[in-house]
Amino acid sequence: MKNILPTLFAHLLCILAFTSQAEDLRYKDQGQLHDIQQQINAKRIENDIRKLVNFGTRHTLSDTKSDTRGIGAARRWIKSEFDNISKACGGCLKVYFQSQTIQGEKRIPDATEVISVIAVQTGSTDPNRYVMMSGDIDSRISDVMNFTDDSPGANDNASGVAGTLEAARILSQYKFNGSIVYAALAGEEQGLFGGKILAETAQKEGWRLKAVLNNDMIGNIAGINGVINNTTARIFAEGTRYTETDAEARNRRYTGGEVDSPSRNLARYIDLMADRYIPNLNTMVVYRLDRFGRGGHHRPFNDLGYPGVRIMETNEHYDRQHQDLRVENGVTYGDTIDGVNFDYAAKLTALNAVSLAGMAWAPSPPAKVTIKGAVQPSTTLSWAALDKKQNKQLAGYKIYWRYTDAPQWQYSKFVGNVTKYTLENVVIDNYFFGVASISEEGFESPVVFPGAAGAFGE
């Protein structure tokens, strides 16, 4: 009888080798992301929030000439901080004011320059692929047109700007494949104008903008509901893409995608980053553009089809939002510094930083993802090959799937550097599917759902 043991042993070694490779690329704990998380400094964030609060008011219509008070002094200081960060990293940031004159609007009736501060850290291999973190410069009190009285805006939204500055300080020490934008946006309270200007610029200049992380109020842990909690945060992410066409909507009706917009899968990505790299933080992905009936500076990007989410505290305190500074019937009103928890702001800043780094180190999200498998026992996914020059770090692709009522991806399989793969005996009707790209070091892109409903753009 022929001895088949050597042959079986050889086959077993091949299977183990493939399994080992698949396991290695299933999920790698990234020491660099832990390092980034640990470097975020609550004291520096506190100092930046205090500095912004000390400008008295940062109302869009406030003083622009003073060096100590008003929106002009605030934005010049923010730019000087970005300039200092760039100097420390050898000029790695392109820092500039972005300006547009707005007039004839309900909240900006007279001609007013809306000026944001932008800093761009250019990627080494794929410079036209961007991920972005933003906060809002401006503040307001009860009367949205009151630009003279004190409006500290400590949590809303000095916390978001301080977090963006701190993320830039840490991430500028590293080199990434893709580009990172740090944006202090103006005119939010008067009508989301800074975001509109930047989003339109990105579209005009052809940015491949894959993620917008809008940070609006990341420092409060004591809610109006009496809950005090520094271990949770919310990620607001809209469903169906705002730019969806009628034809795409008809197709989605039969293929799904309502809960798998790029914004939703960006939120799932950030949620996993929280679980893996941010100690004692649980994020809640909220299936809504923003809080009920309200809006934020990610919306102008969503309006143009870019993936965007809002990251913020879970427990809001409405006595500290959009309020004149006063004590009334024993209740203290106003967005003052004592309402900010700096350690918590640092925790949410770290969440942004590791998410930005992970995406900027990863290859670009897959494009042109398609799926088929109707009335078949198996499911086949296809996608376009990524540009090799832009994605030199690419190891291959990973297919994800989950039950249709599951909030997070449940199953995955690394399939190598191919552009088509069939999952045998996985029935298309029972799951949602997606594809992510993965680097040789194990950094992954967000998951891309097949078709127009889930596309992150080309």
N, C-alpha and C positions, 0 to 999 in steps of 0.2 A: 504494500500500500504506500502511495506517495506521501511524503511528509509535508503536510500543508502548514505546519507551525511557523516556519520562517516567513511564508507569504502572509499569513494572518498577522504576524508580529509587525511586518512592514506596513500593512494596512492600518494597524492600530496606531503606529507611530505617526502616520499621515493624519489620521483623525485627531490624535492628540495635538499635533502641531497646529492644525486648522482651528481646533477648539481654543488652544492657547492664544492664537492670534486674535480670534474673535473676542475672547474674554478680555485680552489686553486693551482692545479698542472699544469695549462696551462702555466702560467708565473708568477714567483715571483720575484719582485725586490729584489736583494740581497744587503743588507746594507754592508756586508763585502767587496764586490767588489767596492762599492763606497769608502769605507775607503782605500782600496789598491790604487785606482786611485789617491786619494787626497794626499797620502804619497809620491808619486814619486816626487823627488826633482831635479829641473832643475839646481840648483847650484852645487849639487854633480856631476851631469852628466857633467857639464862644467869643473869642476875640473879634472875629469877623462880624458876627451878629451884632455885638456891642458897637462896633464901628459904624455899621449901617444904621442902627437905631439912633446913634448920636448925630446923624444928619438932620434930625428933627422931623422932617417929612421928606418922602421920596415920591410924592404925587407927580404924575406925568406933567401937570401944568404948573408945577412949583418952580422956584428960583433956579436959574441955570448959571448965574454969574458968580454967586458966592462960592468961596472955597470951603465953607463949613456947614452950609445948610442947603437942602433942596436936592432935586434930581440931578442937576448938573454936577455938583460936588460928589454925589454918590457914584455916578457912572465914571467920572474921572478917576476916583479912587479904585474902583473895580478894575479899570484898565491898567492902572499902575500895578495892582497886585498880579494880574496876568503877565504884565511885562517883567516883573520880578521873577515870577515862576519861569518864564522863558529864558531869562538871563541865567538862572541857576542850571538850566539844562542845555546850555550852549546855543540858545536861540531855536529850540525845538518847536516853539509855538509861533504861529502867525496870528498876531493880535491886532484887532482893528475895531473901530466904531462902525456900526451899520445904521445908516440914517435915512429917513424918509419924512417929508413934510406931510402932515395930515391936517385936514380942515373940513368944515362942513358936516362933521359927525355930531351925533347927539351929545356925546361926552367930550368931544374935542371940536367945539364950534369954530374957534379961531385957528389960524395957521400955527402949527406947533411941530417942531422937530421931534420925532420919536426915535430915540437913539439907543440901540442895544450894543452890548459889548460881546464880541465874538473872539474866541481863541481856537485855533485849529492845530492839532498835532497830526502831521501828515504821515500816512502809512508808508512802509518801505517797499512793498511789492504791489499793493492795490490801493493807490492813493485816492482814487475817485470813489471808493466804497467808504461810507461814513456810518458811524453810530454817534449819537448825540445825547448829552445830558444838559438840562436847562433848569434855571430858576428865574424868578421874576424880580426885577429891580424895584418896581413902583409899589406904593402903599396908598391906603385910603382910610377914611373914617366914615361916620354915618352918612354924611352927604358926599356922594361920589364926586361932586364938583368943588368941594372945599379943599383948596390947595395951599392954604395959608396956616391953618392950625396944625398943631403937632399930630403926626401920624407915624408912630414908631415902626409899625409893621414888623415886629420882632419875629413872630412865627410866620406871618403871611406878608412878605415871603423872604425876609432876610435869611431864614433858615435854608431855603432852597438855593439862594445865591452863595451862601457860605459853604454849603455842601458841594456845590459845583467848583468853587475855588479850591477846596480841600482835595477833591478828586483829581483836579488838574495837578496839584502839587505832587501827589503820589504817582499818578500814572505817567507824568512827564519824565520820570526816572527810568522808564522802560521804552523799548522800541516795539512797535506793533506792525503787523502786515497791513491792516486797514487803518483808516484815519479816524480820529476822535475829535468831535466838536464839543467845546464847552461854551455854553451860551448863557449870558445874563440878559434876559429879554425885557424890553420896555413896553409900556402901554398896555399891560394885561388888564388892569382894572377898568381902563377906558374903552376896551373893546378888542383885546387880543391882538393888538396891532404889531407888536414886535415879532410874534410868531408868524403872523401873516406875511410880513416882509421877508423873514428868513425862509419860510416855506416856498414862497414865490421865487426867491433867489435860487434856492436849491433846484427847483424845477427848471428855471430858465438856464442855469448853468449845467444841467444834466448830472447833478449829483446822484449817485446810486446810494440813496439814503435808506438804510436797512432797519434803523431803530431810533426812536425818539423817546427818551426817558425824561418826562416832565416832572420836576419835583416842586410841589406846591403845598407847603405846610408839612414839614417833616420833623417838627420839634415838640409837639404837644402830646403829653401822655395822660392828661386828666380831662375826661369828657364831661359835657354838660349833663350826661346821664348818670354821673356819679362814679363811673368806672375809671380806675387808674391802672394803666397797663402799659408797660414798656416793652412787651414781648411780641406785639403784633403790628402789622402794617397792611395797607390795602394797595392793590394794583388794579386800577380801573382800565378796562380794555373793551372797546366796542366790538360788536359782532360783524355783521355783513359790511363789507367795505362800502364807504359812502359813494365811491365813484363807479359802483357796479352798473353795468348796462342792462337794458331789458333782456337782451339775449343771454347774458350771463346769469341773470336772475332765473330765467326759465330753466337753464341747465342745472343750476344749483338746486332747484326744486326736486330734481331726480337724483342728484349725486351727493347732496349734503354740502356742508361748509358753513352753516350759520354760526357755529361755535368754533370755527377754525380759520377765522380771518388771520392775517399776519399779526395784527395787534394781539389777538388772543394767544397765538403761539409764542409771540414775544413775551407775553405775561407768564406763560407756563415756563419759559426759559428762566426768567428772573425768579420765579417761585422755586425752581430747583436750585438756583444759585443760593437762595436764602437757606434752604435745607442743608446744603453741603458746606457752605463757607461762612455763614453768619451765625455765631453762637446765640442761642436763646432768642431767635426771631422766627416767627411763623407768619407767612404772608397769605392774605386772602385775595384771590383773584375775583374781582367783581365784574360780572358780565354786563357792563354798562359803560357808555362813553365816559361818564363822570358821575358825580353825586346827582341825586334825583333832581332833574330840571336845571342843573348848574353846568358850568363849563370851565375849561382850563386851557393852558397854552399848547397842549398837544393837539387840540382840535384843528387848528389851521393846517397841521401836517396831515392828519386823518382826512381832512377835506380834499386834499390833493392826492390821496391814495397811499401815503406813506404810513408804515407801521408806527404807531405811537401809543404810549400808555401814560397814565398819571400814577406816580408813586407818592404815597402820603400816609400820615398817621391814621390809625383806626378810630380813635375817640376824639372827635372835634368838640371844642368848647365855643359855642356861638356868642357868648358874652365877650369873647376875646377876638372876634372877627368883625371888621367893618363897623367899629364902634367908636364914638367919641370917648375921650378919656374922662371918666366921671365915676362918682359913687352915687348910687340911686337906690333908695330903700334898702340900704345895707349891702347892696350888690356892687362889686367893683367891675367896671367895664373897661375894655381897651386891650390892644395887642401889645403888651409890654414885655420887657425882658424876663420878668419873673415867671412868665407862662411858658418858658422854653426849657426843655430838658436837654442839655447839651450831649450827654452820653447817648441818648436816644437818637438825636440828630446825627451823631457820628455813626451809629449803627445803620441807619438808612443810607447815609453817605457811602458806607462800606458796601452795602448791597449794590448801589449804583456802580461803584468802582469795579467790583469783581465781575459784574455783568458786562460792563463796557469792555474790560480787558479780555474776558472770555470770547466775546464776539469779534474783537479786533484781532486776536491771535488766531481765531478759527478761520477756515476758508469761508468764502462767500456762501450764503444759503443757496441750495440748488435752484435752478431755474427750469421753466418749461416742464414741470412735473406733471405726468399724466398717469392714469390708472385704468385698468380694464379687468374684467373677471365676471361679468354678468353671466348667469346660468352656467357657471363653471365651478369646479371644486377648488380652484386655486386663484390667486390674485397676482397680477403683474403690474409693477410700477416701472416707469421710464422717466428719464430726465436728461437734460443737456449736459454735456461734459463742461466742467468749469475751465476757464482760461488758465493754461499751465503757467504762464508768466506771472499772472496776478495771484495765483494760488500755488506757489511753489511748495507750501507746507502740506498740501493735500495728501492724505493717505488713502481716502476712499469715502464711501458713503454708508450710511446706516439707515435702515428702514425701521420705522416705528409704527405700532398699531395699538389700539385700545378699544374697549367696548364703547358703544356709542353714547352711553350715559356716564362714562367715566370722565372726571375732570382733568386727569393728568395721564400722560402716555404710560402704558403699562408694560409693553413688550417691545423688544428691539432686537435687531440682528445686523451686525456689520457684514456687508456683502462685497467689500473690496472696491477697487477703483474701476467700476463698471458703470454703464448707463442704463442698465435694464436688469431687473431681477424678478423671479417668480417665487412667491411664497406658496409652496405646495400644501394643499389641504387646509388652507386658511381662506374661508369663504368671505368674499367681499361684502356680502349683505350684513354681516354680523359685527363689523368693526369700522372704525375710521383709521386712515392710514396717512403716513407722511414720510418725508425723506430729509435727512440732515447730512451735511458734509462734515468730515472729521479730519483733523490734522494728524501728522505723524506723532505729535506729542499728546494727542487725545483731546485737544480743544474742539468743541463742537459748535456748529451754527444752530440757530433755532430750527425747529422742525417746520417743513413746508408741506402744507396740505395740497393735494393735487388740484390742478385747474386754476381758473382765474380767482376763485374764492379765497385761495390760500396763498397766492403768489406774492413773494417779496420784491418783485420787479426783476428786471434783467440784470 
